[in-house]
Amino acid sequence: MQGPTGKSSASTSRRKFLTTGTAAGFAFAAGVRPRPARAATEKILFQLDWIPFGRHTPYYAALENGFYSEKGLEVTIAQGRSTIQGIRTLVAGQSQFIFQDIAVMLSVRATEGAKIRSLACMYQRTPHTLFYIKNNGINQPKDIEGKKIAFTPGDSPRRMFPAFAKASGIDESKVSWLSVDPNSKNAVLLNHQAEGMVTYIFTLPVLQKSAQGGDQVGAFVYGDYGADFYSNGIGAMEEYIKEKPEVTRNFVQATMKGLKFTLDHPKEAVGMLKNHQPQLDEEVALQEIEILRNISNAKNLKVLGSMTKEKMQETQDLMIKYMDLKSPVALDQAFTNEFLA
Amino acid sequence: MSTSASTGEIGTLVLPSTGARKSAVYLYPCIATIVLFIVWEIATRYGNISPLILPPPTEIFATAVAKFPVLVRMSLVTSYEFVLGFILAAVVGLPLGALIVYARPVEMTLYPMLVAFQTIPKAAIAPVFIVWLGTGITSKILIAFAISFFPIVIDTIIGLRSTQPETIYVVRAMGGTAFQVFWHVRLPNALPAIFGGLKVASTLAVIGAIVGEFVSSDSGIGYLLLVANGELDTRLVFACVLVLTVLGLVFFFIIDAFERVFVRWHVSARQADLAATGSN
């Protein structure tokens, strides 16, 4: 149907709709101004070391309990694929805080000059473990010679393996390595596609649960064989800490509060974990938290997560002795407890 | 209409001589690549970019030279994986495509299943392949096969179906058998499409081999890349990427060369045949 100007009424009404619609849209957008938050929220990306499991409950508990948001922190927890990948995100500025192995952060500081500072240590007892299937010819670490070990490139148990090997008498040149995607590592060991597998002791409950045909899973923990060092903790770049000390303090304390909550109320905390990671098994997660209780040395520490210079020195000495670390760093800059209390 | 050999005039249109045009095809991308590398070098040297994130090209080349023996050894493994995967894909895909064109029941059964299989992201089932077939070379060859055979099947079908029906009628009218129709009419007509499918498949086969290596491996360029990544050796990571690019390009151009030889041979053989039977 044509109007007086020759345009059909259909196109006029379409145009009318578009113009009024756009005008309404602009008006709406103009009216909806972001309400200024009471305190400016700081966006944080917290990069984990691995795929989230029960051992990562503290961080999800901190998130769900509002420990971060009450300090004005908008935290996103990102899953990881290895310590090195996590460190890379920190150096590239994609993440503000990382949860990674302190020994590796120290070695990266020493060899690459990346100014990463450790702010807290959760895994105070080395959780690095060489898993194997029992009754398969392996009774002590040295028996892994001539066999294949599954690892994920960049993970800290592989990086720290030389220390474990030298301390337990393994000839590294006789070991062959199989690179495996993080999600497939457990399967590779349980299907006997590799005789050994290196990861953290936290994986023991999952492995034992999924072992096939009556297989028993054995574990050689690095610390038990003389390779004891600080493992995972919170790290951040020195520049960032200098620029935002309050944010750093708030983040560290909120995170440690999450750890304390998890150790005091494990069942509740696991419930919160499952809001984010529903695929995880509750039983296994609770077992991992018990391992975490031991690894975090919670009973003996006055301040949860605090580090000592002695153990930092031991960590670095271990790397000098067994891993050929040529350029040790001044430890005072490498870590601090000041944000914990 | 006269065509001058030196200036290539066709009517009033003046084109550069064929010689200059041919070298331009190689020259332009080479210049563009060199410019890209120069810009990259300047950006990384003077732009405050950490070498952990993006190293300068000169350092990448230096690493490639320093690690040459390892890179060659690993390239052989990966090449073996994707070449075999590709050959398997061609050996299975080409006859399968032809079968689908010639046998309607086969088409009705297999075609939907093929499409469904293709939509499964291979990166997602690669871990399953590894569980079934182990962490050795076999699983990588099969992943390469699984990713690359669909384009071959599809392009074979399209090529074989794109013959003009009139040409087929003429051959049939002259008493040609179904096989003669296939060999003299359908197949030569389908070759451009088939080779298109093979070229696409060649690049996919490389991807398949690498995806397999990323899931689990103890050798190959994908393995080396992951290990280098895990040791923060970003220069070696990029050197591996460079090697993979070269491998992919070489493979692609080999298929391209095959195409030129094969098509010329087939078409001229066909024409010689027609001349011999006096139908020209």
Chai-1 contact restraints between the chains, C-beta under 6 A:
chainA,res_idxA,chainB,res_idxB,connection_type,confidence,min_distance_angstrom,max_distance_angstrom,comment,restraint_id
A,I84,B,G230,contact,1.0,0.0,6.0,A-B,restraint_1
A,I84,B,L232,contact,1.0,0.0,6.0,A-B,restraint_2
A,V91,B,L52,contact,1.0,0.0,6.0,A-B,restraint_3
A,A92,B,I53,contact,1.0,0.0,6.0,A-B,restraint_4
A,P153,B,L226,contact,1.0,0.0,6.0,A-B,restraint_5
A,P153,B,V227,contact,1.0,0.0,6.0,A-B,restraint_6
A,P153,B,G230,contact,1.0,0.0,6.0,A-B,restraint_7
A,G154,B,G230,contact,1.0,0.0,6.0,A-B,restraint_8
A,L178,B,T135,contact,1.0,0.0,6.0,A-B,restraint_9
A,L178,B,D218,contact,1.0,0.0,6.0,A-B,restraint_10
A,S179,B,S217,contact,1.0,0.0,6.0,A-B,restraint_11
A,S179,B,Y223,contact,1.0,0.0,6.0,A-B,restraint_12
A,S179,B,L226,contact,1.0,0.0,6.0,A-B,restraint_13
A,V180,B,S216,contact,1.0,0.0,6.0,A-B,restraint_14
A,D181,B,V215,contact,1.0,0.0,6.0,A-B,restraint_15
A,S184,B,P127,contact,1.0,0.0,6.0,A-B,restraint_16
A,S184,B,V215,contact,1.0,0.0,6.0,A-B,restraint_17
A,S184,B,S216,contact,1.0,0.0,6.0,A-B,restraint_18
A,A187,B,V131,contact,1.0,0.0,6.0,A-B,restraint_19
A,Q193,B,T135,contact,1.0,0.0,6.0,A-B,restraint_20
